[in-house]
Amino acid sequence: MEEEMTGSDVQGDASGEELIRQGILDAPVSREDLEAFGWQQELASLSGPVSRWTTVAELRKRGDEIKEERPQDAAILRLLSAAISMHMVVGTPQPYVAALQMSNGRSAAPDDLGIHDLDALEMMAERAPDAWVRARLSDVALQVAPVYERPGWQLGAMAARAHLEYSMRSDDHAVSRRESLQRAMELGWRYLRRDTEFSEALWVTAKSLMHQGLEKSWPGVSIPIAEEIRKRNRSMAAEAAEAFEQQGETLLASGPSPDAVDLFREAAALWLAAKDPSREQIAHHKSADALIGLARTPGQAMLQADRMAEGIAVLRRHKGDRTRIKELQAELADIRSRILGEMSTFSHQIDVSSVVKHVRERVTAPSLADALLQVAFAFSNWVNAEQVRTEVTDNARRFIFTGMFRQVTYDANGVPVDSTAPFDASDEAEMERRMVNHVSQHDHPILAQVAIPAALDVLQGKFEPTLADIVGILHSSPVTPRGHEWSLARGILAGLELDWEEAAVFLIPQAEPFVRAAFKRAGIHTLSNSNATDGAEEEKSLNELLAHPDVGSVLSPDLILELKALLTHKAGHNLRNRYGHGLISDDQLASVGTVALWWTMLRLVLWPFRERMVEMWEQAKSLKSEGDA
């Protein structure tokens, strides 16, 4: 193969002027300069990624010592420390990223390297005696090459072979060797696809590392290699599946083990890749048995129930014995009955006197209609969706451990009704789940248990509202869904009388027609094709309406978040779905969610008259000013 040209060979090109960016080296370095410096000796203490941070610190220190007398050599040391410090992320479009993110910046990344750095890395990679150093320098250079329109074949092949060579070592740093092996696979597929010798050595090494991971119970080594086998070399899948099953059975011989569950799961996936459905089903059943065995070990009922439910689900998906499944479901119900007894309640006292005082000062109107407006609009608003998003993100940063683990929400019967993944701000579904939970757990309790009771206490001391009063207000509101006035009036009146059970019964079913009426006023179609009858149409459910692509043109983001938190989202009160399916018992109707829903429905009914609140507020300020004068 022809020797690839370096940057110094092409800098006379007219287009090179536009491509050059500032890097660590501000001038070209020749091979002679590199040899004269003897940079290899500066890396004598480096033994792969395990000691790389020590080496980075040593290189930076040494560079600072010589930067006055030998600035070029100091810059070479800074370049080496930058390349060595980068974090390798296998299987991503950007395999090298900054290892540290700090408040005042970050550590080095490929974006920090210029054309002179690229040339120097390429020359040093060719002369590096250590396989890990050679892999690192050539691979980092490979990431920079496209910026300067350089072909990467020579660098890619060099990096692939060096990664493979490092992965074949016999030391105990198996995770770093596994990562290099995976990187060798990625690069080999692109740059050495026709090199059969390389391919054979690659899979021999993969097999050896996989078995080492299994024998020493290193799932971080064996499972990723098994995944690569499933993706890139299915001819090895059956052999790998056998090895995983055998190791799983070996672990089970000593008692139930979570690692055995993972091994059987991976074995099932490998049998699927090997196109052996009967062995795949057997492996799934073994994973179910391992889960059920774990569920029966002494421990917390919540964890036992989670494992038992998962084991049952695996058996149901893979043709498990129905009689056994029924027996296990009875066992699961017994486990779940113990969950609530294990739970603890944590509480702390807060002074809400200022909130009560504020509410009482705002509910002062002499007429029932104006007092209802004040209850709806004078002392609180719906949550601000953007502010909640910011609070959720900030809390995840401040209390980092709360976002690192999966969280499960259980109902009163110990049944898991919602599960959150580890926090990921880029996952919109997970962000919405956290926002809904935040509103339900932090905003609604103060509103429902402090502010609204204080407002209604004032109202009850002044007025005795009747059903006719409320029906009249509803008939005068242009946003009330026609034909639903009486039911809405019963629900609102029940709330005014603090009968929250009756309020729930009437208001929970009325939220859906209220939203549907808003869609129809906006001229947006609310029908969908029926799943039951061909050619027929049916109304979209509340869940579908709140997820409608045009919902933003009908309802504000704040109201959408409120309605989801109150009615449809599992991470919230989920009143509509729980009530509609008969999952709310009578003693659960008087809840924080019901009180917050009552207030929300009152605000919706009175929304067209909210300008009256502004008038009353201006009148109150004017009267106060006159009194002060």
C-alpha positions as CSV (number, residue, x, y, z in Angstrom):
1,M,0.0,0.0,0.0
2,E,1.2,3.5,-0.8
3,E,2.4,5.5,2.2
4,E,-0.3,8.0,3.3
5,M,0.6,11.6,3.0
6,T,0.8,13.7,6.1
7,G,-0.4,17.2,6.7
8,S,3.0,18.7,6.1
9,D,2.9,17.3,2.6
10,V,-0.4,19.0,1.7
11,Q,-0.2,22.4,3.4
12,G,0.6,24.0,0.1
13,D,-2.8,23.1,-1.1
14,A,-5.1,26.2,-1.5
15,S,-8.0,24.5,0.4
16,G,-5.8,23.8,3.4
17,E,-6.0,27.4,4.5
18,E,-9.7,26.9,5.3
19,L,-9.3,23.6,7.0
20,I,-6.6,24.5,9.5
21,R,-7.8,25.0,13.1
22,Q,-5.9,25.9,16.2
23,G,-4.5,22.9,18.0
24,I,-2.0,22.0,20.7
25,L,1.0,22.2,18.3
26,D,1.3,25.5,16.6
27,A,3.9,24.4,14.1
28,P,4.8,21.2,12.2
29,V,7.0,18.6,14.0
30,S,9.3,16.4,11.9
31,R,10.1,12.8,12.4
32,E,13.7,13.8,13.2
33,D,12.5,16.1,16.0
34,L,10.3,13.4,17.5
35,E,13.2,10.9,17.4
36,A,15.6,13.4,18.9
37,F,13.2,14.1,21.7
38,G,12.7,10.4,22.6
39,W,9.1,10.7,23.6
40,Q,8.8,6.9,24.0
41,Q,10.8,7.1,27.2
42,E,8.3,9.6,28.7
43,L,5.7,6.8,28.5
44,A,7.8,4.1,30.1
45,S,5.5,3.9,33.2
46,L,2.3,3.6,31.2
47,S,0.6,0.1,31.2
48,G,-2.6,0.6,29.3
49,P,-5.7,2.5,30.5
50,V,-5.3,1.4,34.1
51,S,-2.4,3.8,34.9
52,R,-3.3,6.4,32.3
53,W,-4.3,9.2,34.7
54,T,-1.0,8.9,36.5
55,T,0.8,9.1,33.2
56,V,-1.3,12.2,32.2
57,A,-0.3,14.0,35.4
58,E,3.3,13.1,34.9
59,L,3.3,14.3,31.2
60,R,1.7,17.6,32.2
61,K,4.1,18.1,35.0
62,R,7.1,17.3,32.8
63,G,5.8,19.6,30.1
64,D,5.5,22.5,32.5
65,E,9.1,21.9,33.6
66,I,10.6,22.2,30.1
67,K,8.2,24.6,28.4
68,E,10.5,27.6,28.8
69,E,13.6,26.0,27.4
70,R,12.0,23.5,25.0
71,P,8.5,24.7,24.0
72,Q,8.2,22.2,21.1
73,D,8.9,19.2,23.3
74,A,6.6,20.5,26.0
75,A,3.8,20.8,23.4
76,I,4.4,17.2,22.3
77,L,4.0,16.1,25.9
78,R,0.7,18.1,26.2
79,L,-0.5,16.4,23.0
80,L,0.3,12.9,24.3
81,S,-1.4,13.7,27.6
82,A,-4.5,15.0,25.8
83,A,-4.8,11.8,23.6
84,I,-4.2,9.5,26.6
85,S,-6.7,11.3,28.8
86,M,-9.7,10.9,26.4
87,H,-12.4,8.5,27.3
88,M,-13.3,5.7,24.8
89,V,-17.0,5.0,24.3
90,V,-17.4,1.8,22.3
91,G,-20.3,1.5,19.8
92,T,-21.1,5.3,19.5
93,P,-20.6,7.7,16.6
94,Q,-18.1,9.6,18.7
95,P,-15.8,6.9,20.2
96,Y,-13.5,9.5,22.0
97,V,-14.9,12.2,24.3
98,A,-13.6,14.4,27.1
99,A,-13.1,12.3,30.2
100,L,-14.0,15.1,32.6
101,Q,-16.6,17.8,32.5
102,M,-15.9,20.6,34.9
103,S,-17.7,23.9,35.8
104,N,-14.8,25.9,34.2
105,G,-14.4,23.6,31.1
106,R,-13.5,20.1,30.3
107,S,-10.5,17.9,29.6
108,A,-9.2,17.3,26.1
109,A,-11.4,16.0,23.2
110,P,-10.7,15.4,19.5
111,D,-12.2,18.8,18.7
112,D,-9.1,20.4,20.4
113,L,-6.6,18.9,18.0
114,G,-5.4,20.6,14.9
115,I,-3.6,19.5,11.7
116,H,-0.1,19.6,13.2
117,D,-1.4,17.4,16.1
118,L,-2.8,15.0,13.5
119,D,0.5,14.6,11.8
120,A,2.4,14.2,15.0
121,L,0.0,11.5,16.4
122,E,0.2,9.6,13.1
123,M,4.0,9.6,13.2
124,M,4.2,8.6,16.9
125,A,1.6,5.8,16.4
126,E,3.8,4.2,13.8
127,R,6.8,4.2,16.2
128,A,5.0,3.3,19.5
129,P,6.3,0.0,20.8
130,D,3.3,-0.5,23.2
131,A,0.1,-1.9,21.7
132,W,-2.3,0.2,23.8
133,V,-0.4,3.5,23.1
134,R,-0.3,2.6,19.4
135,A,-4.0,1.9,19.4
136,R,-4.8,5.1,21.3
137,L,-2.7,7.5,19.2
138,S,-3.8,6.1,15.8
139,D,-7.4,5.9,16.8
140,V,-7.5,9.5,18.1
141,A,-5.8,10.6,14.9
142,L,-8.4,8.7,12.9
143,Q,-11.1,10.9,14.6
144,V,-9.4,14.0,13.5
145,A,-8.5,13.0,9.9
146,P,-11.9,13.6,8.3
147,V,-11.8,17.3,9.4
148,Y,-8.8,17.7,7.1
149,E,-10.3,15.5,4.4
150,R,-7.7,12.8,5.0
151,P,-8.4,9.2,4.0
152,G,-8.3,7.1,7.1
153,W,-7.5,3.6,5.8
154,Q,-4.0,3.4,7.1
155,L,-4.8,4.8,10.5
156,G,-7.9,2.7,10.8
157,A,-6.1,-0.6,10.0
158,M,-3.3,0.4,12.3
159,A,-5.7,1.1,15.2
160,A,-7.7,-2.1,14.6
161,R,-4.6,-4.3,14.8
162,A,-3.2,-2.4,17.8
163,H,-6.5,-2.8,19.7
164,L,-6.6,-6.5,18.9
165,E,-3.0,-6.9,20.0
166,Y,-3.7,-5.2,23.3
167,S,-6.9,-7.3,23.9
168,M,-4.8,-10.5,23.5
169,R,-2.8,-9.8,26.7
170,S,-3.1,-12.1,29.6
171,D,-3.4,-9.6,32.4
172,D,-6.4,-9.2,34.7
173,H,-7.5,-5.9,33.2
174,A,-10.2,-7.7,31.3
175,V,-12.8,-4.9,31.0
176,S,-10.3,-2.6,29.2
177,R,-9.2,-5.5,27.0
178,R,-12.8,-6.3,26.2
179,E,-13.4,-2.6,25.2
180,S,-10.3,-2.7,22.9
181,L,-11.6,-6.0,21.4
182,Q,-14.9,-4.4,20.6
183,R,-13.2,-1.4,19.1
184,A,-11.1,-3.7,17.0
185,M,-14.3,-5.3,15.8
186,E,-15.7,-1.9,14.8
187,L,-12.6,-0.8,13.0
188,G,-11.9,-4.2,11.4
189,W,-15.4,-4.3,9.9
190,R,-14.6,-1.0,8.2
191,Y,-10.9,-1.2,7.4
192,L,-9.9,-4.9,7.4
193,R,-13.0,-6.7,6.2
194,R,-11.0,-8.9,3.7
195,D,-8.2,-9.7,6.1
196,T,-9.1,-13.3,7.1
197,E,-6.1,-13.7,9.4
198,F,-7.2,-10.6,11.4
199,S,-10.8,-11.9,11.5
200,E,-9.8,-15.3,12.8
201,A,-7.5,-13.8,15.5
202,L,-10.3,-11.5,16.5
203,W,-12.9,-14.2,17.2
204,V,-10.3,-16.5,18.8
205,T,-9.6,-13.7,21.2
206,A,-13.3,-13.0,21.7
207,K,-14.0,-16.6,22.6
208,S,-11.0,-16.6,25.1
209,L,-12.1,-13.4,26.8
210,M,-15.7,-14.5,27.0
211,H,-14.8,-17.8,28.7
212,Q,-12.5,-15.9,31.1
213,G,-15.4,-13.6,32.0
214,L,-17.7,-16.5,32.6
215,E,-15.2,-18.5,34.7
216,K,-14.4,-15.5,36.9
217,S,-18.0,-14.2,37.0
218,W,-17.2,-11.0,35.2
219,P,-20.5,-10.2,33.4
220,G,-19.0,-6.9,32.3
221,V,-16.7,-8.9,30.1
222,S,-18.7,-11.9,29.0
223,I,-22.1,-10.4,28.2
224,P,-20.9,-7.5,25.9
225,I,-18.8,-10.1,23.9
226,A,-21.9,-12.3,23.7
227,E,-23.8,-9.3,22.3
228,E,-21.1,-8.8,19.7
229,I,-21.4,-12.4,18.7
230,R,-25.1,-12.0,18.2
231,K,-24.5,-9.0,16.0
232,R,-21.4,-9.9,14.1
233,N,-20.8,-13.7,14.1
234,R,-23.9,-15.8,14.6
235,S,-22.0,-18.9,13.7
236,M,-20.5,-18.8,17.2
237,A,-23.9,-18.2,18.9
238,A,-24.7,-21.8,19.7
239,E,-21.3,-22.5,21.3
240,A,-21.6,-19.3,23.3
241,A,-25.1,-20.1,24.5
242,E,-24.0,-23.5,25.8
243,A,-21.2,-21.8,27.8
244,F,-23.6,-19.3,29.3
245,E,-26.1,-22.0,30.3
246,Q,-23.5,-24.2,31.9
247,Q,-22.1,-21.3,33.9
248,G,-25.6,-20.3,35.0
249,E,-26.3,-23.9,36.2
250,T,-22.9,-23.9,38.0
251,L,-23.9,-20.7,39.9
252,L,-27.4,-22.1,40.7
253,A,-25.8,-25.2,42.3
254,S,-24.6,-22.9,45.1
255,G,-28.0,-21.3,45.5
256,P,-30.2,-18.6,43.8
257,S,-28.1,-15.9,42.1
258,P,-29.0,-12.7,40.2
259,D,-26.0,-13.4,37.9
260,A,-27.5,-16.7,36.9
261,V,-30.6,-14.9,35.7
262,D,-28.5,-12.7,33.5
263,L,-26.6,-15.7,32.2
264,F,-29.8,-17.6,31.2
265,R,-31.2,-14.4,29.6
266,E,-28.1,-14.0,27.5
267,A,-28.2,-17.7,26.6
268,A,-31.7,-17.4,25.4
269,A,-30.8,-14.4,23.2
270,L,-27.8,-16.4,21.8
271,W,-30.1,-19.4,21.0
272,L,-32.4,-17.0,19.2
273,A,-29.4,-15.8,17.2
274,A,-28.5,-19.5,16.5
275,K,-32.1,-20.1,15.3
276,D,-32.7,-22.9,17.8
277,P,-36.2,-22.1,19.3
278,S,-36.5,-25.1,21.5
279,R,-33.2,-24.4,23.3
280,E,-34.2,-20.7,23.4
281,Q,-37.4,-21.6,25.2
282,I,-35.5,-23.9,27.7
283,A,-33.1,-21.0,28.5
284,H,-36.1,-18.7,29.1
285,H,-37.6,-21.2,31.5
286,K,-34.3,-21.5,33.3
287,S,-34.2,-17.7,33.7
288,A,-37.7,-17.8,35.1
289,D,-36.8,-20.6,37.5
290,A,-33.8,-18.5,38.7
291,L,-36.0,-15.5,39.2
292,I,-38.6,-17.5,41.2
293,G,-35.8,-19.0,43.3
294,L,-34.6,-15.5,44.1
295,A,-38.1,-14.4,45.0
296,R,-38.3,-17.2,47.5
297,T,-35.1,-16.2,49.3
298,P,-35.4,-14.2,52.6
299,G,-35.6,-10.5,52.0
300,Q,-37.8,-7.5,51.3
301,A,-41.3,-8.3,50.0
302,M,-41.1,-5.6,47.5
303,L,-38.0,-7.1,45.9
304,Q,-39.4,-10.6,46.2
305,A,-42.6,-9.5,44.4
306,D,-40.7,-7.8,41.6
307,R,-38.7,-10.9,40.9
308,M,-41.7,-13.3,41.2
309,A,-43.8,-11.1,38.8
310,E,-40.9,-11.0,36.3
311,G,-40.5,-14.8,36.5
312,I,-44.3,-15.3,35.9
313,A,-44.1,-12.9,32.9
314,V,-41.3,-14.9,31.4
315,L,-43.2,-18.2,31.7
316,R,-46.3,-16.6,30.2
317,R,-44.4,-15.3,27.2
318,H,-42.7,-18.6,26.6
319,K,-45.4,-21.2,27.0
320,G,-44.9,-22.1,30.6
321,D,-47.1,-24.6,32.4
322,R,-50.5,-22.8,33.1
323,T,-51.2,-24.7,36.3
324,R,-47.8,-23.7,37.6
325,I,-48.4,-20.1,36.6
326,K,-51.6,-19.9,38.5
327,E,-49.9,-21.3,41.6
328,L,-47.2,-18.7,41.3
329,Q,-49.7,-15.9,40.9
330,A,-51.3,-17.0,44.2
331,E,-47.8,-16.9,45.8
332,L,-47.2,-13.5,44.3
333,A,-50.5,-12.1,45.8
334,D,-49.3,-13.4,49.2
335,I,-45.9,-11.7,48.8
336,R,-47.6,-8.4,47.8
337,S,-49.8,-8.4,50.8
338,R,-46.7,-8.0,53.0
339,I,-45.3,-5.0,51.1
340,L,-47.3,-2.3,52.8
341,G,-46.3,-3.7,56.2
342,E,-42.6,-3.2,55.4
343,M,-43.0,0.4,54.3
344,S,-42.1,3.3,56.5
345,T,-43.6,6.8,56.6
346,F,-41.3,9.8,56.8
347,S,-42.7,13.3,57.6
348,H,-41.6,16.7,58.8
349,Q,-43.5,19.7,60.0
350,I,-43.8,22.9,58.1
351,D,-45.3,26.2,59.1
352,V,-48.2,27.0,56.7
353,S,-49.7,29.9,58.6
354,S,-48.4,32.4,56.0
355,V,-50.1,30.4,53.2
356,V,-53.4,30.4,55.2
357,K,-53.2,34.1,55.9
358,H,-52.5,34.8,52.2
359,V,-55.5,32.8,51.1
360,R,-57.8,34.4,53.6
361,E,-56.7,37.9,52.5
362,R,-57.6,37.0,48.9
363,V,-61.1,35.5,49.4
364,T,-63.0,38.7,50.4
365,A,-65.8,39.2,47.8
366,P,-69.3,40.0,49.0
367,S,-71.1,37.9,46.4
368,L,-70.9,34.1,45.8
369,A,-69.9,34.4,42.1
370,D,-67.0,36.8,42.8
371,A,-65.9,34.7,45.8
372,L,-65.8,31.6,43.5
373,L,-63.6,33.6,41.1
374,Q,-61.3,34.5,43.9
375,V,-61.1,30.8,45.0
376,A,-60.2,29.9,41.4
377,F,-57.8,32.7,40.5
378,A,-56.8,34.9,43.5
379,F,-54.2,32.8,45.4
380,S,-52.7,30.3,43.1
381,N,-52.2,29.2,39.4
382,W,-51.5,26.0,37.7
383,V,-47.9,24.9,37.8
384,N,-45.6,26.4,35.2
385,A,-44.5,23.5,33.0
386,E,-41.1,25.0,32.1
387,Q,-40.4,25.8,35.7
388,V,-41.2,22.3,36.8
389,R,-38.9,20.9,34.1
390,T,-36.1,23.1,35.4
391,E,-36.7,22.0,39.0
392,V,-36.7,18.4,38.0
393,T,-33.4,18.8,36.1
394,D,-31.8,20.8,39.0
395,N,-32.9,18.2,41.6
396,A,-31.4,15.5,39.5
397,R,-28.1,17.4,39.6
398,R,-28.3,18.2,43.3
399,F,-29.4,14.8,44.4
400,I,-27.6,12.7,41.9
401,F,-28.1,9.3,43.5
402,T,-31.9,9.6,43.3
403,G,-31.7,9.6,39.5
404,M,-29.3,6.8,39.1
405,F,-31.6,3.9,40.0
406,R,-34.9,2.5,38.8
407,Q,-37.9,3.5,40.9
408,V,-41.1,1.6,41.3
409,T,-44.5,2.9,42.6
410,Y,-46.9,0.5,44.3
411,D,-50.6,0.9,44.9
412,A,-52.4,0.1,48.1
413,N,-52.4,-3.6,47.3
414,G,-48.7,-3.8,46.7
415,V,-49.1,-3.9,42.9
416,P,-46.4,-2.0,40.9
417,V,-48.3,0.7,38.9
418,D,-45.4,2.7,37.6
419,S,-41.7,2.3,37.1
420,T,-39.1,5.0,36.3
421,A,-35.8,4.4,34.5
422,P,-32.6,6.1,35.7
423,F,-32.9,9.8,35.0
424,D,-32.1,10.9,31.4
425,A,-32.9,14.6,30.6
426,S,-32.8,13.7,26.8
427,D,-35.6,11.1,27.2
428,E,-38.8,13.1,26.9
429,A,-41.0,10.3,28.1
430,E,-38.9,9.9,31.3
431,M,-38.7,13.7,31.7
432,E,-42.5,13.9,31.6
433,R,-42.8,11.1,34.1
434,R,-40.5,13.0,36.5
435,M,-42.4,16.2,36.0
436,V,-45.8,14.6,36.6
437,N,-44.5,13.0,39.8
438,H,-43.0,16.3,41.0
439,V,-46.4,18.1,40.5
440,S,-48.3,15.3,42.2
441,Q,-45.9,14.9,45.2
442,H,-44.8,18.5,45.8
443,D,-47.3,21.0,44.4
444,H,-50.7,19.4,44.8
445,P,-50.5,18.5,48.5
446,I,-50.0,22.1,49.7
447,L,-52.7,23.3,47.4
448,A,-55.2,20.5,48.4
449,Q,-54.4,20.2,52.1
450,V,-53.7,23.9,53.0
451,A,-54.8,26.5,50.4
452,I,-58.1,25.2,49.2
453,P,-59.4,24.2,52.7
454,A,-58.5,27.7,53.9
455,A,-60.4,29.3,51.0
456,L,-63.5,27.1,51.5
457,D,-63.5,27.8,55.2
458,V,-63.9,31.5,54.3
459,L,-66.5,30.8,51.7
460,Q,-68.6,28.6,54.0
461,G,-68.7,31.3,56.6
462,K,-70.3,33.7,54.2
463,F,-72.5,31.8,51.8
464,E,-74.8,28.8,51.5
465,P,-74.5,27.9,47.8
466,T,-77.3,25.8,46.2
467,L,-77.3,23.5,43.3
468,A,-79.3,26.1,41.4
469,D,-76.6,28.8,42.0
470,I,-73.9,26.5,40.5
471,V,-76.1,25.4,37.6
472,G,-76.7,29.0,36.7
473,I,-73.0,29.8,36.7
474,L,-72.3,26.8,34.5
475,H,-75.1,27.7,32.0
476,S,-73.6,31.2,31.7
477,S,-70.1,29.9,31.0
478,P,-69.4,29.4,27.2
479,V,-66.8,26.7,27.9
480,T,-69.1,24.3,29.8
481,P,-69.7,21.2,27.6
482,R,-73.4,21.3,26.8
483,G,-75.5,18.5,28.4
484,H,-73.1,18.1,31.3
485,E,-74.1,21.1,33.4
486,W,-76.0,19.2,36.1
487,S,-73.2,16.6,36.7
488,L,-70.5,19.3,36.8
489,A,-72.7,21.4,39.2
490,R,-73.2,18.4,41.6
491,G,-69.4,17.9,41.6
492,I,-68.5,21.5,42.2
493,L,-71.2,21.9,44.9
494,A,-70.0,18.8,46.7
495,G,-66.5,20.3,46.9
496,L,-67.9,23.5,48.3
497,E,-69.5,21.4,51.0
498,L,-66.2,19.4,51.5
499,D,-67.9,16.2,50.4
500,W,-64.9,15.0,48.4
501,E,-66.2,11.5,47.8
502,E,-69.2,12.9,45.9
503,A,-67.0,15.4,44.1
504,A,-64.8,12.6,42.8
505,V,-67.8,10.6,41.6
506,F,-69.2,13.5,39.5
507,L,-66.0,15.3,38.4
508,I,-63.6,12.6,37.4
509,P,-65.9,11.4,34.4
510,Q,-66.6,15.1,33.4
511,A,-63.0,16.0,32.7
512,E,-62.9,14.1,29.4
513,P,-66.0,15.9,27.9
514,F,-64.5,19.2,29.0
515,V,-61.3,18.6,27.1
516,R,-63.2,17.1,24.1
517,A,-65.4,20.3,23.9
518,A,-62.3,22.4,23.8
519,F,-61.0,20.4,20.8
520,K,-64.2,20.8,19.0
521,R,-64.3,24.6,19.7
522,A,-60.9,24.7,18.0
523,G,-62.2,22.8,15.0
524,I,-60.0,19.8,15.6
525,H,-61.3,16.3,14.8
526,T,-61.7,14.1,17.9
527,L,-62.8,10.8,16.2
528,S,-60.6,7.8,15.3
529,N,-61.3,4.6,13.4
530,S,-62.9,2.0,15.5
531,N,-60.8,-1.1,16.4
532,A,-64.0,-3.1,17.0
533,T,-66.1,-2.3,13.9
534,D,-64.7,-1.9,10.4
535,G,-65.7,1.4,8.8
536,A,-67.0,2.9,12.1
537,E,-65.5,5.7,14.1
538,E,-65.3,6.3,17.9
539,E,-64.3,9.2,20.1
540,K,-60.6,9.5,21.2
541,S,-60.0,8.8,24.9
542,L,-58.7,11.5,27.3
543,N,-55.2,9.8,27.1
544,E,-55.3,10.2,23.3
545,L,-56.5,13.7,23.4
546,L,-53.8,14.9,25.8
547,A,-51.2,13.2,23.5
548,H,-52.8,14.6,20.3
549,P,-50.2,16.4,18.1
550,D,-52.4,19.5,18.1
551,V,-53.1,19.6,21.8
552,G,-50.8,22.6,22.2
553,S,-53.1,24.7,20.1
554,V,-56.1,23.8,22.3
555,L,-54.6,23.8,25.8
556,S,-51.6,25.5,27.4
557,P,-48.6,23.4,28.4
558,D,-49.3,24.2,32.0
559,L,-52.8,22.8,31.8
560,I,-51.7,19.8,29.8
561,L,-49.2,18.9,32.6
562,E,-51.9,19.5,35.3
563,L,-54.4,17.2,33.5
564,K,-51.9,14.5,32.9
565,A,-50.8,14.6,36.6
566,L,-54.4,14.5,37.8
567,L,-56.1,12.2,35.4
568,T,-54.0,10.0,33.0
569,H,-50.4,9.5,33.9
570,K,-49.3,6.5,36.0
571,A,-46.7,8.7,37.8
572,G,-49.5,11.0,39.0
573,H,-52.9,10.6,40.6
574,N,-54.2,8.8,37.4
575,L,-57.7,9.4,38.6
576,R,-59.5,8.9,35.3
577,N,-57.9,5.6,34.5
578,R,-58.0,4.2,38.1
579,Y,-61.7,5.3,38.6
580,G,-62.7,4.1,35.1
581,H,-61.3,0.6,35.8
582,G,-62.8,0.4,39.3
583,L,-59.4,0.6,41.0
584,I,-60.3,3.4,43.4
585,S,-62.0,2.2,46.5
586,D,-64.6,4.4,48.4
587,D,-62.1,5.3,51.1
588,Q,-59.6,6.6,48.5
589,L,-62.0,9.0,46.7
590,A,-61.3,11.9,49.2
591,S,-57.7,12.4,48.1
592,V,-55.3,15.1,47.3
593,G,-55.9,14.4,43.6
594,T,-59.7,14.8,43.9
595,V,-59.3,18.2,45.7
596,A,-56.8,19.5,43.1
597,L,-59.1,18.2,40.3
598,W,-62.1,20.1,41.8
599,W,-60.1,23.3,41.8
600,T,-58.9,22.7,38.3
601,M,-62.5,22.1,37.0
602,L,-63.7,25.3,38.9
603,R,-60.9,27.3,37.1
604,L,-61.9,25.8,33.7
605,V,-65.6,26.7,34.2
606,L,-64.8,30.3,35.3
607,W,-61.9,30.9,32.9
608,P,-63.9,33.2,30.5
609,F,-64.7,35.5,33.5
610,R,-61.1,35.7,34.9
611,E,-60.9,39.4,33.8
612,R,-63.4,40.1,36.5
613,M,-60.7,39.1,39.0
614,V,-58.4,41.8,37.6
615,E,-61.2,44.4,38.1
616,M,-61.8,43.3,41.7
617,W,-58.1,43.4,42.4
618,E,-57.8,47.0,41.0
619,Q,-60.9,48.0,43.1
620,A,-59.4,46.6,46.2
621,K,-56.1,48.4,45.6
622,S,-58.0,51.7,45.0
623,L,-60.0,51.3,48.2
624,K,-56.8,50.6,50.1
625,S,-55.1,53.7,48.7
626,E,-58.1,55.9,49.6
627,G,-58.1,54.4,53.1
628,D,-54.4,55.1,53.5
629,A,-54.9,58.7,52.3
